[in-house]
Amino acid sequence: MNRTRSTRYRLSVAAAVATALAVTAGGTAGASAPTTAFAATAAAEQDVAVPFPVDATIVSAGPTGFLSAQSGEQLTWRWTRYADGVATVLPPGSYRGAKQTDIVARTDGSGVYTLSDMATGGDPLEVDTRPLGEGYTLSGVAGTTLVMRKATATGGTELHLVGEEQGALFEHTVTGLPTGAVITAVAVDSPDTVVAAYAVTVDGVKRSRVAVVDIATRAVVEEYATPDVPLERIVLSATHIAWVEMAVGSTTKVAVTPRGTTGTVRHDMGTADAFAIQLVGDWLTYRKPGSYSVSPPDTQYALKARSLTTGETVKLLEHARTATPGPDGTQMATGGTLEHGEGLYRISPGADGARPVVSLVASTGQPTTLELVSQTVPATIDFDQPGGPAPLAWAFSRIAAKARIELVHTATGKKATPPVYLTDDVRHTTHWNGLFTDSVTAYNGTYTWKLTATPHNGIGPDLVLTGTLKVVRKPTPHDFNDNGSPDLLVRNGVGDLLVYDSHVDPRWGPKWQEENPVRIGTGWNTYDRLVTPGNVAGSAYADVVARDRTGVLWLHQGAGRTLAPRVRVGGGWGVYNRLTGGSDLNGDGRPDLLATDRAGVLWLYKGTGSATAPFSKAVRIGGGWGAYNALAATGNIGGGPAGDLVARDASGVLWLYLGKGDGTFAPRTRIGGGWAGFPPIAMGDVDRDGRPDLVSYTAGEVVHFFKGTGNWKAPFNRADETSYVPINSYPVIAF
């Protein structure tokens, strides 16, 4: 059946389109491309491929260029030339490409199709199908011919070839299809050939076939029997025909038949997933359509090829998103390789049946491997900053990656492995809490860091980044391992001096290290008194004052995670039965030492800041202090002008002496009873809320925390058990 139209009008697409200048991703273009042969050859000879839009699919590819569709608020359609990368943005509408040609068909949904030859730029051809009436569905474009399906009155399907010639509309019904055939799939292979799958019932027996239609003769020229299962893809080459069979309850099969024969060979894909296929020379290419960023990894997302002669299988692209037949028996696919990155690739037949040749035609400029886009890693992390330090962050080139980080303290080898979180599609962030993996507060000093990012899709190697940074914290009076946190200082039974670190758990408050303390000295069983008054010698670290059994007082100056060799302070200290230190009692900014003799007199030794003579001569404060069996110089807990003192009497009552700032104290204030089993020990601001605290210990190796309140009338909250630390069996303990 033929129908004609007597009139037509032409719309100049060339005048309506916007032309975008090509953007070349580094490098320089090579020699000018020939215009007569397949121009993709010129692209392969360039130093750098032409641009391909990011987030775009390949729609069709011809001898001189390709049609792409870029996602966004609305699809952006472009025609890009291989030779120079000039991209023409097409007017809004819906587009199809005529396979293996430079012809692009546009429709606005009204039944009018505008066919433009993008290579010549000539006037487009308009095909108005409205006079054909209702019931026609476009299945594809073969050159300048529209391939359309139409249902028949008996429930079958006809295949029609529609176009315009010399100003008249023509329509031809394809011959050779059985009466009553129901067409289930149509695929345009080239300007000359269409393949169609159909089913028909003859004498009560259902038959399924794939038919090859010659456009020139408008007739079926070949047929191949297929099983009665859905066929997802049908592809054609000069020598073979192939299709994908997806039977319910079975794995996917790809059937390949040499043209003109019945020698069908079926390849089991091993899964029930759909596969996209194409024939390139003597090879079958196949891939499972899917996202580039997939987890867990699936090797079927790669574009692979299988030899139809030897059975050899090779990987062509690490992944492929979309594909279309290209001219001269090629395949054009969007995807990526580790070497050349993301873009549009041409798969060409190899010489004499050799492996297909892969060449990059157009590039998005994106890597296929996981790469670093940006990072924010400070040179210094200051954990004393209000609100904590800024996070460490890295942005990668691809989504769906898992990152992990390891920080190593250079001086000690201790490690931290804070979690790394995905904060948006490509940005990974870690908020380090300042702790090592064993919950010890991280030491000051230089760290090396190594970030390892693993792509979820399994494509390419891990991305490994390294660097250095420095951790700083302000020194605190009871910090003996250079990390800014107060420590428990314990002497064990063999004379080792051990440091148990503290840290603040956001849920439970202060916690102490329970295992593997740092040993900072040996031979400490020569001393019968240990005092930790803070920094009395002018360095940046906390010091230890110790009295030996002959009554000589020694200074061990802090030196980070160790102590400097001791310095003799002086003799005659055996007259004292109580020693404490840490409060600045006279307001000069230096911690002082307090001692009670056996007559109950309290003496003040003012700190000098000198490592060789750290204390001035004794100043008598007053008598009657023999009533107390424990003293703790707490620092300023009362809000007055100077440091204060806490004393426990024999009945377990705790008394507060507020310092006046001149080395003396205000009258005592009772601040609580029941302290008989809790020797008060000053450790400064343990929970880092800006107020001095107290700690104590009881049998069972339990350390208790008494939170400072800032109220001198009730300066401490009740005790909370915070940690089990093996101190119960140690004869001498200093904090």
ROVO-744650 format. One record per residue (C-alpha): residue in three letters; x, y, z. Coordinates in steps of 0.05 Angstrom, whole numbers, plus 5000, padded with zeros to 4 digits. Each point is the difference from the previous one (the first is absolute). Layout:
N
res, x, y, z
ALA, X, Y, Z
...
***
This chain:
735
res, x, y, z
MET, 5000, 5000, 5000
ASN, 5028, 5068, 4980
ARG, 4977, 5068, 5020
THR, 5026, 5067, 4975
ARG, 5001, 5072, 5021
SER, 5004, 5056, 4951
THR, 5033, 5051, 5044
ARG, 5055, 5005, 5052
TYR, 5039, 5054, 5035
ARG, 5072, 5002, 5024
LEU, 5025, 5023, 5068
SER, 5072, 5021, 5001
VAL, 5029, 4966, 5061
ALA, 5067, 5032, 4984
ALA, 4971, 5068, 5012
ALA, 4966, 4981, 5065
VAL, 5055, 4963, 5037
ALA, 5051, 5029, 5048
THR, 5072, 4980, 4987
ALA, 5046, 4989, 5059
LEU, 5075, 5006, 4993
ALA, 5037, 4936, 5014
VAL, 5037, 4994, 5066
THR, 5063, 4958, 4994
ALA, 5024, 4967, 5064
GLY, 5075, 5016, 4996
GLY, 5048, 4988, 4942
THR, 4994, 5023, 4928
ALA, 4962, 4973, 4942
GLY, 5038, 4965, 4945
ALA, 4995, 5007, 4924
SER, 4934, 5019, 4969
ALA, 4953, 4940, 4991
PRO, 4979, 4977, 4931
THR, 4927, 5014, 4984
THR, 4987, 4943, 4952
ALA, 5016, 4938, 5042
PHE, 4975, 4981, 5069
ALA, 5020, 5061, 5040
ALA, 5008, 4962, 5065
THR, 5067, 4979, 4972
ALA, 5021, 5072, 5006
ALA, 4979, 5002, 5073
ALA, 5044, 4940, 5014
GLU, 5059, 5036, 4969
GLN, 4992, 5061, 5043
ASP, 5042, 5009, 5062
VAL, 4936, 5011, 5040
ALA, 4930, 4976, 4986
VAL, 4944, 5049, 4988
PRO, 4953, 5018, 5057
PHE, 4942, 4955, 5023
PRO, 4947, 5030, 5045
VAL, 5001, 4976, 5072
ASP, 4939, 4959, 5020
ALA, 4981, 4989, 4927
THR, 4981, 4938, 4961
ILE, 5019, 4982, 4929
VAL, 4938, 4998, 4955
SER, 5030, 4989, 4931
ALA, 5065, 5006, 4963
GLY, 5015, 5013, 4927
PRO, 5061, 5010, 4956
THR, 5012, 5072, 5021
GLY, 4971, 5008, 5069
PHE, 4955, 4974, 5055
LEU, 4934, 5017, 5034
SER, 4999, 5003, 5077
ALA, 4947, 5015, 5052
GLN, 5022, 5033, 5064
SER, 4957, 4994, 5063
GLY, 4978, 5061, 5040
GLU, 4936, 5038, 5013
GLN, 4985, 4981, 4928
LEU, 5039, 4959, 4950
THR, 5053, 5038, 4961
TRP, 5011, 4971, 4931
ARG, 5066, 5012, 4965
TRP, 5032, 4982, 4935
THR, 5076, 4998, 5006
ARG, 5050, 4996, 4943
TYR, 5058, 4951, 5007
ALA, 5047, 5044, 4961
ASP, 5001, 5062, 5044
GLY, 4952, 4987, 5058
VAL, 4952, 5056, 4981
ALA, 4934, 4983, 5034
THR, 4933, 5024, 4974
VAL, 4946, 5006, 5052
LEU, 4935, 4979, 4967
PRO, 4933, 5035, 5012
PRO, 4953, 4971, 5052
GLY, 4964, 4938, 4978
SER, 5007, 4925, 4997
TYR, 5056, 4971, 4956
ARG, 5020, 4934, 4969
GLY, 5062, 4985, 4961
ALA, 5000, 4960, 4936
LYS, 5049, 4944, 5017
GLN, 5068, 5003, 4966
THR, 4983, 5067, 4966
ASP, 5005, 5074, 5015
ILE, 4925, 5009, 4995
VAL, 4962, 5023, 5061
ALA, 4924, 4997, 5005
ARG, 4960, 5048, 5043
THR, 4927, 4997, 5019
ASP, 4955, 5043, 5043
GLY, 4950, 4944, 5011
SER, 4951, 5024, 4947
GLY, 5019, 4949, 4948
VAL, 5047, 5047, 4961
TYR, 5072, 4976, 4996
THR, 5058, 5045, 4979
LEU, 5061, 4963, 4973
SER, 5065, 5039, 4998
ASP, 5066, 4979, 4969
MET, 5049, 5027, 5052
ALA, 5059, 4987, 4955
THR, 4978, 5044, 4942
GLY, 4959, 5051, 5038
GLY, 4951, 5003, 4943
ASP, 4925, 5012, 5004
PRO, 4966, 4947, 5041
LEU, 4949, 4952, 4974
GLU, 4932, 5003, 5032
VAL, 4956, 4938, 5003
ASP, 4928, 5014, 5021
THR, 4967, 4934, 5020
ARG, 4934, 5030, 5021
PRO, 4966, 4985, 4934
LEU, 5012, 4926, 5014
GLY, 4949, 5001, 5055
GLU, 5002, 4970, 5069
GLY, 5035, 4937, 5024
TYR, 5071, 5011, 4975
THR, 5057, 4993, 5050
LEU, 5072, 5020, 4984
SER, 5049, 4942, 5011
GLY, 5063, 5033, 4971
VAL, 5031, 5040, 4945
ALA, 5038, 4966, 4943
GLY, 5035, 5056, 4962
THR, 4944, 5045, 4978
THR, 4947, 4946, 5007
LEU, 4955, 4994, 5060
VAL, 4989, 4928, 5024
MET, 4930, 4996, 5031
ARG, 4955, 4947, 5029
LYS, 4925, 4997, 4992
ALA, 4951, 4951, 5031
THR, 4953, 4964, 4953
ALA, 4926, 4989, 5009
THR, 5013, 4925, 5012
GLY, 5049, 5012, 5058
GLY, 5064, 4995, 4961
THR, 5054, 5052, 4985
GLU, 5024, 5029, 4935
LEU, 5067, 5033, 4988
HIS, 4998, 5063, 4957
LEU, 5054, 5041, 4967
VAL, 4981, 5073, 4997
GLY, 5035, 5059, 4968
GLU, 4999, 5057, 4951
GLU, 5024, 5000, 4929
GLN, 4996, 5058, 4951
GLY, 4952, 5036, 5045
ALA, 4953, 4942, 5009
LEU, 4987, 4956, 5060
PHE, 5010, 4926, 4988
GLU, 4981, 4940, 5042
HIS, 5020, 4928, 4985
THR, 4978, 4938, 5038
VAL, 5057, 4951, 5011
THR, 4985, 4935, 4964
GLY, 5020, 4930, 5023
LEU, 4970, 5002, 5070
PRO, 4946, 4949, 5011
THR, 4928, 5023, 5006
GLY, 4983, 5008, 5073
ALA, 5072, 5007, 5022
VAL, 5009, 5039, 5064
ILE, 5064, 5040, 4999
THR, 5032, 5002, 5069
ALA, 5064, 5038, 4986
VAL, 5030, 5042, 4945
ALA, 5073, 5022, 4994
VAL, 5027, 5045, 4945
ASP, 5070, 4976, 4983
SER, 5019, 5048, 4944
PRO, 4970, 5042, 4945
ASP, 4991, 4936, 4961
THR, 4976, 4948, 5050
VAL, 4949, 4989, 5055
VAL, 4992, 4939, 5044
ALA, 4934, 4982, 5031
ALA, 4978, 4945, 5049
TYR, 4930, 4973, 4992
ALA, 4955, 4943, 5021
VAL, 4945, 4968, 4960
THR, 4953, 4940, 5009
VAL, 4993, 4954, 4940
ASP, 4954, 4940, 5003
GLY, 4997, 5007, 5075
VAL, 5076, 5000, 5008
LYS, 5034, 5064, 5024
ARG, 5064, 5019, 4964
SER, 5051, 5052, 5020
ARG, 5047, 5030, 4949
VAL, 5050, 5056, 4989
ALA, 4994, 5031, 4931
VAL, 5051, 5042, 4962
VAL, 4967, 5054, 4957
ASP, 5034, 5032, 4941
ILE, 4980, 5073, 4996
ALA, 5012, 5005, 4925
THR, 4953, 4943, 4982
ARG, 4954, 5011, 5060
ALA, 4999, 4925, 5012
VAL, 5023, 4947, 5049
VAL, 5063, 4969, 4971
GLU, 5021, 4954, 5058
GLU, 4966, 4964, 5057
TYR, 5026, 4963, 5062
ALA, 4961, 4957, 5048
THR, 5000, 5021, 5073
PRO, 4971, 4969, 5063
ASP, 4935, 5026, 5027
VAL, 5033, 5045, 5052
PRO, 5008, 5076, 5005
LEU, 5057, 5027, 4956
GLU, 5032, 5061, 5031
ARG, 5050, 5019, 4946
ILE, 5009, 4983, 4926
VAL, 5065, 5020, 4965
LEU, 5028, 4988, 4930
SER, 5067, 5000, 4966
ALA, 5022, 4982, 4930
THR, 5012, 4928, 5021
HIS, 4957, 4986, 5062
ILE, 4934, 5014, 5035
ALA, 4992, 4997, 5075
TRP, 4947, 5011, 5053
VAL, 4990, 4995, 5075
GLU, 4952, 4947, 5027
MET, 4970, 5010, 5069
ALA, 4958, 4940, 5020
VAL, 4963, 5003, 5066
GLY, 5035, 4959, 5053
SER, 5063, 4992, 4958
THR, 5066, 5036, 4991
THR, 5009, 5049, 4942
LYS, 5024, 4971, 4934
VAL, 5032, 5036, 4942
ALA, 4985, 4965, 4934
VAL, 5048, 5011, 4942
THR, 4986, 4973, 4930
PRO, 5043, 5006, 4937
ARG, 4955, 5034, 4949
GLY, 4969, 4954, 4950
THR, 5007, 4939, 5046
THR, 4963, 4966, 5056
GLY, 5063, 4989, 5041
THR, 4978, 5039, 5062
VAL, 5048, 4999, 5059
ARG, 4974, 5021, 5068
HIS, 5046, 5031, 5052
ASP, 4976, 4995, 5072
MET, 5012, 5066, 5037
GLY, 4996, 4967, 5068
THR, 4948, 5047, 5028
ALA, 4927, 5019, 4987
ASP, 5019, 5072, 4987
ALA, 4989, 5037, 4934
PHE, 5061, 5010, 4955
ALA, 5014, 5050, 4945
ILE, 5036, 4970, 4940
GLN, 5030, 5019, 4933
LEU, 5040, 4966, 4945
VAL, 5067, 5030, 4982
GLY, 5034, 4960, 4945
ASP, 5008, 4928, 5025
TRP, 4988, 5020, 5072
LEU, 4939, 5007, 5044
THR, 5002, 5057, 5049
TYR, 4956, 4997, 5062
ARG, 4988, 5037, 5065
LYS, 4949, 5003, 5056
PRO, 4969, 5070, 5000
GLY, 5008, 5034, 5066
SER, 5030, 5056, 5041
TYR, 5074, 5015, 5000
SER, 4997, 5009, 5076
VAL, 4975, 4933, 5023
SER, 5013, 4961, 5063
PRO, 5017, 4944, 5007
PRO, 5044, 4998, 4938
ASP, 4973, 4963, 4939
THR, 5047, 4981, 4944
GLN, 4941, 4995, 4952
TYR, 4995, 5075, 4996
ALA, 5064, 5000, 4959
LEU, 4995, 4998, 4925
LYS, 5028, 4934, 4978
ALA, 5009, 4965, 4934
ARG, 4998, 4926, 4982
SER, 5031, 4972, 4936
LEU, 4950, 4962, 4958
THR, 5056, 4959, 4971
THR, 5046, 4983, 5058
GLY, 4957, 5014, 5062
GLU, 5052, 5048, 5028
THR, 4971, 5052, 5047
VAL, 5031, 5069, 5011
LYS, 4980, 5062, 5039
LEU, 4994, 5063, 4958
LEU, 4975, 5052, 5049
GLU, 5000, 4999, 5076
HIS, 4927, 5019, 4997
ALA, 4951, 5022, 4947
ARG, 4937, 5041, 5011
THR, 4970, 5006, 4930
ALA, 5018, 4976, 4930
THR, 4977, 5005, 4928
PRO, 5022, 4971, 4933
GLY, 5051, 5043, 4965
PRO, 5017, 5004, 4926
ASP, 5041, 4946, 4964
GLY, 4983, 4945, 5049
THR, 5024, 5037, 5062
GLN, 4969, 5010, 5068
MET, 4998, 5066, 5037
ALA, 4995, 4994, 5076
THR, 5002, 5048, 5058
GLY, 5042, 4975, 5057
GLY, 5071, 5001, 5025
THR, 5069, 4969, 5001
LEU, 5053, 5008, 5054
GLU, 5048, 5030, 4949
HIS, 4956, 5051, 4965
GLY, 4943, 5013, 5048
GLU, 4927, 5013, 4985
GLY, 4971, 5016, 4932
LEU, 4976, 4972, 4935
TYR, 5039, 4941, 4972
ARG, 5000, 4969, 4932
ILE, 5005, 4924, 4996
SER, 5027, 4980, 4932
PRO, 5009, 4931, 4969
GLY, 5071, 4975, 5005
ALA, 5038, 4979, 4938
ASP, 4988, 4928, 4978
GLY, 4956, 4984, 5060
ALA, 5048, 5028, 5052
ARG, 4976, 5032, 5063
PRO, 4956, 5062, 4992
VAL, 5038, 5066, 5001
VAL, 4979, 5049, 5054
SER, 5012, 5075, 4989
LEU, 4976, 5061, 5037
VAL, 4958, 5045, 4956
ALA, 4974, 5052, 5049
SER, 5018, 5013, 5072
THR, 4961, 5027, 5059
GLY, 5065, 5019, 5034
GLN, 4983, 4954, 5058
PRO, 5045, 4944, 5024
THR, 4973, 4929, 5004
THR, 5047, 4986, 5058
LEU, 4984, 5031, 5067
GLU, 5040, 5064, 5006
LEU, 5006, 5058, 5048
VAL, 4964, 5064, 4983
SER, 5015, 5040, 5062
GLN, 5020, 4992, 5072
THR, 4997, 5040, 5064
VAL, 5053, 4976, 5049
PRO, 5026, 5053, 5048
ALA, 5074, 5004, 5013
THR, 4985, 5004, 5075
ILE, 4943, 4971, 5040
ASP, 4987, 5038, 5064
PHE, 4953, 4961, 5045
ASP, 4994, 5058, 5048
GLN, 4962, 5042, 4949
PRO, 4929, 5018, 5020
GLY, 4954, 4949, 4968
GLY, 5058, 4954, 4983
PRO, 5044, 4999, 4939
ALA, 4975, 5005, 4929
PRO, 4986, 4933, 4966
LEU, 5046, 4968, 4950
ALA, 4966, 4993, 4932
TRP, 5013, 4972, 4931
ALA, 4959, 5005, 4936
PHE, 5008, 4945, 4948
SER, 4985, 4997, 4926
ARG, 4948, 4945, 5008
ILE, 4942, 4984, 5045
ALA, 4994, 4934, 5038
ALA, 5067, 4992, 5032
LYS, 5019, 4977, 5070
ALA, 5057, 5038, 5035
ARG, 5040, 4982, 5061
ILE, 5056, 5039, 5033
GLU, 5058, 4984, 5045
LEU, 5040, 5052, 5039
VAL, 5067, 4979, 5030
HIS, 5037, 5040, 5053
THR, 5070, 5005, 4972
ALA, 5037, 4998, 5065
THR, 4965, 4940, 5031
GLY, 4965, 4963, 4943
LYS, 4932, 5002, 5036
LYS, 4941, 5001, 4952
ALA, 4932, 5031, 4993
THR, 4947, 4975, 4952
PRO, 4941, 5048, 5005
PRO, 4939, 4983, 4957
VAL, 4992, 5034, 4933
TYR, 4930, 5020, 4981
LEU, 4969, 5015, 4932
THR, 4971, 5070, 5008
ASP, 4975, 5007, 4929
ASP, 5008, 4962, 4935
VAL, 5075, 5010, 4994
ARG, 5023, 5033, 5065
HIS, 5028, 4957, 5057
THR, 5012, 5030, 5068
THR, 5030, 4978, 5066
HIS, 4990, 5036, 5067
TRP, 5057, 4972, 5040
ASN, 4984, 4997, 5074
GLY, 5074, 5005, 5018
LEU, 5008, 4929, 5025
PHE, 5045, 4943, 4980
THR, 4970, 4933, 4985
ASP, 5011, 4978, 5072
SER, 4961, 5062, 5024
VAL, 5062, 5036, 5025
THR, 4998, 5074, 4985
ALA, 5043, 5014, 4939
TYR, 5069, 5028, 5015
ASN, 5024, 5067, 4976
GLY, 5048, 4999, 4942
THR, 5006, 4980, 4927
TYR, 4956, 4948, 4968
THR, 5000, 4966, 4933
TRP, 4932, 4984, 4971
LYS, 4978, 4952, 4946
LEU, 4931, 5001, 4969
THR, 4980, 4939, 4960
ALA, 4938, 5007, 4956
THR, 4971, 4938, 4968
PRO, 4950, 5006, 4942
HIS, 4936, 4961, 5014
ASN, 4995, 4979, 4928
GLY, 5067, 4965, 5003
ILE, 5026, 5038, 4939
GLY, 5072, 5020, 5006
PRO, 5048, 4999, 5059
ASP, 4990, 5031, 5068
LEU, 5017, 5074, 5005
VAL, 5054, 5009, 5053
LEU, 5016, 5070, 5025
THR, 5052, 5019, 5052
GLY, 5023, 5061, 5037
THR, 5022, 5028, 5067
LEU, 4969, 5044, 5052
LYS, 5015, 5023, 5071
VAL, 4957, 4992, 5062
VAL, 5005, 5053, 5054
ARG, 4967, 5009, 5068
LYS, 5014, 5047, 5056
PRO, 5040, 4969, 5058
THR, 4961, 4983, 5063
PRO, 5027, 4993, 5071
HIS, 4992, 4924, 5003
ASP, 5018, 4981, 4929
PHE, 5060, 4953, 4998
ASN, 4995, 4973, 4930
ASP, 4993, 5065, 4961
ASN, 4929, 4996, 4977
GLY, 4965, 5054, 5040
SER, 4959, 4953, 5044
PRO, 5010, 4988, 5075
ASP, 5032, 4933, 5016
LEU, 5002, 4951, 5058
LEU, 5072, 4992, 5021
VAL, 5010, 4932, 5034
ARG, 5061, 4965, 5029
ASN, 4996, 4925, 4998
GLY, 5031, 4949, 5047
VAL, 5066, 4995, 4963
GLY, 5011, 5075, 4997
ASP, 4975, 5015, 4929
LEU, 4966, 5067, 4992
LEU, 4939, 4992, 4955
VAL, 4955, 5049, 4965
TYR, 4926, 4984, 4992
ASP, 4969, 5048, 4950
SER, 4931, 5032, 5007
HIS, 4950, 5021, 4948
VAL, 4929, 5025, 5000
ASP, 4948, 4953, 4973
PRO, 4941, 5041, 4973
ARG, 4951, 4951, 5030
TRP, 5031, 4981, 5067
GLY, 5048, 5056, 5017
PRO, 5073, 4991, 5020
LYS, 5031, 4931, 4988
TRP, 5070, 4975, 5015
GLN, 5043, 4954, 4962
GLU, 4993, 4930, 5029
GLU, 5055, 4963, 4965
ASN, 5070, 5010, 4973
PRO, 5021, 5063, 5037
VAL, 5062, 5038, 4978
ARG, 5060, 4988, 5044
ILE, 5039, 5064, 5010
GLY, 5051, 4977, 5051
THR, 5029, 4944, 5042
GLY, 5031, 4997, 5069
TRP, 4947, 5043, 5033
ASN, 4996, 4955, 5061
THR, 5056, 5042, 5030
TYR, 4948, 5054, 5015
ASP, 4949, 5001, 5056
ARG, 4961, 5062, 4977
LEU, 4980, 5021, 4929
VAL, 4967, 5066, 4984
THR, 4976, 5026, 4932
PRO, 4995, 5075, 5009
GLY, 4996, 5016, 4926
ASN, 5052, 5042, 4963
VAL, 5045, 5027, 5054
ALA, 5064, 5005, 4959
GLY, 4978, 5044, 4942
SER, 4997, 4947, 4944
ALA, 4938, 4983, 4960
TYR, 4988, 4935, 5037
ALA, 4977, 4976, 5069
ASP, 5054, 4983, 5051
VAL, 5006, 4951, 5057
VAL, 5028, 5015, 5069
ALA, 5024, 4939, 5039
ARG, 5030, 4990, 5069
ASP, 5048, 4943, 5012
ARG, 5005, 4961, 5065
THR, 5057, 5044, 5026
GLY, 4957, 5062, 4997
VAL, 5030, 5030, 4936
LEU, 4951, 5033, 4952
TRP, 5011, 4991, 4925
LEU, 4970, 5033, 4939
HIS, 4985, 4958, 4938
GLN, 4984, 5050, 4946
GLY, 4950, 4980, 4947
ALA, 5027, 4989, 4930
GLY, 4939, 4977, 4961
ARG, 4989, 4926, 5005
THR, 5059, 4992, 5047
LEU, 5034, 5035, 5058
ALA, 5066, 5036, 4999
PRO, 5056, 4977, 5047
ARG, 4985, 5020, 5071
VAL, 5025, 5063, 5034
ARG, 5013, 5004, 5075
VAL, 4955, 5051, 5033
GLY, 5026, 4994, 5071
GLY, 5004, 4957, 5063
GLY, 4963, 5000, 5065
TRP, 4932, 4985, 4970
GLY, 4992, 4938, 5044
VAL, 4967, 5043, 5054
TYR, 4936, 5004, 4958
ASN, 4946, 4947, 5000
ARG, 4955, 5033, 4948
LEU, 5020, 5032, 4933
THR, 4955, 5029, 4947
GLY, 5006, 5050, 4944
GLY, 4966, 5029, 4939
SER, 4964, 5062, 5025
ASP, 5027, 5070, 4988
LEU, 4991, 5028, 5069
ASN, 5033, 5068, 4992
GLY, 4974, 5020, 4931
ASP, 5067, 5001, 4964
GLY, 4978, 4949, 4947
ARG, 5044, 4944, 5026
PRO, 4978, 4938, 5039
ASP, 5023, 4995, 5072
LEU, 5015, 4944, 5048
LEU, 4968, 4988, 5068
ALA, 5026, 4956, 5056
THR, 4977, 4982, 5070
ASP, 5050, 4979, 5053
ARG, 4988, 4950, 5054
ALA, 4982, 5056, 5048
GLY, 4940, 5018, 4955
VAL, 5030, 5064, 4972
LEU, 4985, 5018, 4927
TRP, 5057, 5029, 4960
LEU, 4999, 5035, 4933
TYR, 5055, 4992, 4948
LYS, 4988, 5051, 4945
GLY, 5017, 4978, 4929
THR, 5057, 5038, 4967
GLY, 4997, 4973, 4929
SER, 5074, 4980, 5005
ALA, 5020, 4929, 4983
THR, 5060, 5003, 5047
ALA, 4965, 5033, 5059
PRO, 4925, 4990, 4988
PHE, 4976, 5022, 5069
SER, 5014, 5059, 5046
LYS, 5012, 4994, 5074
ALA, 4943, 4973, 5043
VAL, 4947, 5048, 5026
ARG, 4960, 4979, 5060
ILE, 4925, 5003, 4988
GLY, 4973, 4973, 5065
GLY, 4992, 4942, 5048
GLY, 4946, 4950, 5014
TRP, 5006, 4964, 4934
GLY, 5016, 4934, 5033
ALA, 4925, 4988, 5003
TYR, 5001, 4983, 4927
ASN, 5024, 4936, 4968
ALA, 4995, 5022, 4927
LEU, 5013, 5066, 4964
ALA, 4987, 5018, 4927
ALA, 5019, 5066, 4968
THR, 4943, 5005, 4951
GLY, 5015, 5064, 4962
ASN, 4948, 5055, 5000
ILE, 4933, 4966, 5013
GLY, 4967, 5056, 5039
GLY, 5005, 5057, 4950
GLY, 5045, 5041, 5046
PRO, 5066, 5034, 4984
ALA, 5044, 4939, 5009
GLY, 5004, 4925, 5007
ASP, 4965, 4961, 5055
LEU, 5011, 4940, 5044
VAL, 4957, 4940, 5019
ALA, 5013, 4961, 5064
ARG, 4969, 4935, 5028
ASP, 4997, 4989, 5074
ALA, 5001, 4934, 5038
SER, 4924, 4993, 5001
GLY, 4996, 5006, 4924
VAL, 4976, 5072, 4996
LEU, 5026, 5041, 4942
TRP, 5018, 5073, 5012
LEU, 5013, 5056, 4950
TYR, 5052, 5054, 5013
LEU, 4991, 5057, 4951
GLY, 5065, 5035, 4983
LYS, 5005, 5074, 5012
GLY, 5055, 5012, 4949
ASP, 5054, 5018, 5051
GLY, 5019, 4929, 5019
THR, 4947, 4994, 5055
PHE, 4930, 4972, 5003
ALA, 4931, 5022, 5020
PRO, 4966, 4962, 5057
ARG, 4983, 4929, 4979
THR, 4932, 4979, 4972
ARG, 4971, 4931, 5009
ILE, 4984, 4972, 4932
GLY, 4979, 4929, 5015
GLY, 5006, 4937, 5041
GLY, 5011, 4927, 4984
TRP, 5069, 5011, 4969
ALA, 5035, 4950, 5046
GLY, 5007, 4950, 4943
PHE, 5016, 5052, 4948
PRO, 5068, 5034, 5004
PRO, 4991, 5066, 4962
ILE, 5049, 5008, 4942
ALA, 5003, 5064, 4959
MET, 5008, 4990, 4925
GLY, 4977, 5066, 4971
ASP, 4945, 5004, 4948
VAL, 4989, 4926, 4983
ASP, 4936, 5008, 4960
ARG, 5022, 5064, 4965
ASP, 4942, 5043, 5021
GLY, 5044, 5055, 5026
ARG, 4994, 4981, 5075
PRO, 5049, 4961, 5043
ASP, 4978, 4930, 5021
LEU, 5019, 4948, 5051
VAL, 5013, 4926, 4992
SER, 5010, 4944, 5050
TYR, 5008, 4925, 5002
THR, 4973, 4943, 5041
ALA, 5012, 4926, 5009
GLY, 4985, 4959, 4938
GLU, 5042, 5043, 4955
VAL, 4945, 5050, 4989
VAL, 5014, 5073, 4984
HIS, 4945, 5049, 5019
PHE, 4987, 5068, 4970
PHE, 4974, 5061, 5039
LYS, 4977, 5053, 4951
GLY, 5016, 5073, 5017
THR, 4938, 5043, 5004
GLY, 5029, 5070, 5005
ASN, 4961, 5011, 5064
TRP, 5048, 5007, 5059
LYS, 4946, 4981, 5050
ALA, 4990, 4932, 4964
PRO, 5059, 4996, 4953
PHE, 4995, 4926, 4981
ASN, 4944, 4954, 4978
ARG, 4997, 4930, 5027
ALA, 5047, 4948, 4975
ASP, 4989, 4959, 4937
GLU, 5039, 4937, 4985
THR, 5035, 5014, 4936
SER, 5053, 4947, 4988
TYR, 5033, 4938, 5027
VAL, 5075, 5012, 5005
PRO, 5048, 4950, 5032
ILE, 5023, 5045, 5057
ASN, 4975, 4964, 5061
SER, 5063, 4960, 5012
TYR, 5048, 5058, 4990
PRO, 5029, 5027, 5065
VAL, 5012, 5071, 4977
ILE, 4955, 5039, 4953
ALA, 5009, 5071, 4975
PHE, 4953, 5040, 4956
***
